[in-house]
Amino acid sequence: MKEKIFGNGSTKLGGSKDFFEAVKERRSIYGIGKERTISDEKLQEVIEHAVLHTPSAFNSQSARVVVLLDANHTKLWNEITKETLRGIVPADQFSSTEDKMNGFAQGYGTVLFFEDQDVITGLQEKLPTFADNFPKWSQHSSGMLQFVVWTALKQEGLGASLQHYNPLIDEQVKEEWTIPDSWELIAQMPFGNQTAPPGDKEFQPVEERVKFHK
């Protein structure tokens, strides 16, 4: 099968889908299960490729990733996150929160995204002119990595969503999985085989969001 080539010479992302199809099909998937659609070795390859090739400001490479599978994944959602929220959410409102945590736990893995603050601090000291920007640029890079991983998981037949229960769970996560103190938790991405379609998505008129000057 020949690869599709865009007018600018770029090639498709993978499989039989081109880059823009992959971008379009990446959605928040909350219905996930434990069926393996790829091997753990392939999953590791996908994650490592994303970490290696996602850009970062001044090539800082400050992103750090931890992948939790099976019992570790379940512990994150059923023990750490659920029980942390139980102490915060009013009891009469907790059932919906518990359902959500149980839904995440139904998957078979979670990608934890971190940014190494030691790297960021080092750049601030080395390049003080840009000191105020390095934390922001770090967040930009992390967002790109999250998108790359999310899209790549979809390409491998996995559904995923992006969650942010930090900083509520940060200390327990670091203690449980021996995470360095300098790694700041940015986001959590539970994933698994897709068991339900995504919800409807409405789009604002693109002409109101993009200005094109010739």
PEQUI-V871461 format. One record per pair of residues at least 12 apart in sequence whose ideal C-beta (glycine too) atoms are under 7 Angstrom apart, sorted by the first residue. I is the first residue (numbers start at 1). GAP is how many residues later the second one is. If there is no record, write none. Layout:
I|GAP + I|GAP
This chain:
4|14 + 13|142 + 14|141 + 15|140 + 17|138 + 22|129 + 22|132 + 22|133 + 23|128 + 25|129 + 26|124 + 26|125 + 26|128 + 27|171 + 28|133 + 28|170 + 29|130 + 29|131 + 29|132 + 29|165 + 29|169 + 30|73 + 30|131 + 30|166 + 31|128 + 31|163 + 31|164 + 31|165 + 32|74 + 32|75 + 32|127 + 32|158 + 32|159 + 32|160 + 32|161 + 32|162 + 32|163 + 33|73 + 33|74 + 33|159 + 33|160 + 33|162 + 34|72 + 34|73 + 34|74 + 34|158 + 35|158 + 37|119 + 37|120 + 37|121 + 37|156 + 38|118 + 38|119 + 40|29 + 46|106 + 46|110 + 47|18 + 47|20 + 47|64 + 47|102 + 50|95 + 50|98 + 50|99 + 50|102 + 51|12 + 51|14 + 51|94 + 54|87 + 54|90 + 54|91 + 54|94 + 55|86 + 55|89 + 56|85 + 57|77 + 57|80 + 57|84 + 58|65 + 60|59 + 60|63 + 62|53 + 62|54 + 62|57 + 62|58 + 62|76 + 62|79 + 63|52 + 63|78 + 63|79 + 63|82 + 64|50 + 64|51 + 64|52 + 64|119 + 65|46 + 65|47 + 65|48 + 65|49 + 66|46 + 66|111 + 66|113 + 67|42 + 67|44 + 68|41 + 68|42 + 68|44 + 69|39 + 69|40 + 70|38 + 73|34 + 73|35 + 73|36 + 73|37 + 74|31 + 76|34 + 77|24 + 77|27 + 77|28 + 77|113 + 78|23 + 78|27 + 80|89 + 80|92 + 80|93 + 80|96 + 81|20 + 81|84 + 81|88 + 82|16 + 82|19 + 84|84 + 84|85 + 85|12 + 104|86 + 106|86 + 107|83 + 107|84 + 107|85 + 108|84 + 109|82 + 109|83 + 110|78 + 110|79 + 110|80 + 111|38 + 111|78 + 111|80 + 112|61 + 112|73 + 112|76 + 113|29 + 113|32 + 113|33 + 113|73 + 113|74 + 114|69 + 114|70 + 114|71 + 114|72 + 115|23 + 115|27 + 115|69 + 115|71 + 116|66 + 116|67 + 117|65 + 117|67 + 118|64 + 120|14 + 120|15 + 120|18 + 142|44 + 146|16 + 146|41 + 146|43 + 149|40 + 150|12 + 150|39 + 153|38 + 157|36 + 158|33 + 158|34 + 158|35 + 159|32 + 159|33 + 159|34 + 159|35 + 160|29 + 160|30 + 160|31 + 161|29 + 162|25 + 162|27 + 163|24 + 163|25 + 163|27 + 164|23 + 165|23 + 166|19 + 166|20 + 170|15 + 173|12
